[in-house]
Amino acid sequence: MLGFLGGPLAEAAGQPKAVLARFTLRDYLNRNWHNELVTFKVDVRLIGRRDVALLDADQHPVPFQWQTGSTAGIAFLASVPSFAQVEYSLVERS
C-alpha cells in the first residue's frame, strides 16, 4: 500500500518547489500580531516576476505585492503568534 501512495501521481503533485527567498518573523514582546504589513528587500532579479508564489508555514498561498523605487522589495500581510517564529517562502510556481 505504501508503494501505491508514493506512486508517480503522488510524487508529481507533491514535488518540492524551489525556494527563492525566505522571510522569518519572530515575536519577542508576547503580542499576537495579525495581518501586519511587512516589507522585505529581495534580489532585484525577483522583483516583478509573475511565476512565483508566497507561501506561509502551512504552505498556503499569501497575497503579496512587489514594491519598486527606493523601497524595492516585497510587501505582504503577516501574522505571528506571541513568542513564536514564522517563516514565509517565496517559491517558483509549478
TANOR-V764990 format. One record per backbone hydrogen bond with DSSP energy under -1.0 kcal/mol. CO is the residue of the C=O (numbers start at 1). NH is the residue of the N-H. If there is no record, write none. Layout:
<<CO	NH> <CO	NH>>
This chain:
<<1	5> <2	6> <4	7> <7	11> <8	12> <9	13> <10	14> <18	92> <21	90> <23	88> <25	86> <33	80> <36	78> <38	76> <40	74> <43	46> <46	49> <51	93> <53	91> <54	62> <55	89> <56	59> <60	56> <65	75> <67	73> <69	72> <73	67> <74	40> <75	65> <76	38> <78	36> <80	33> <81	84> <84	27> <86	25> <88	23> <89	55> <90	20> <90	21> <91	53>>
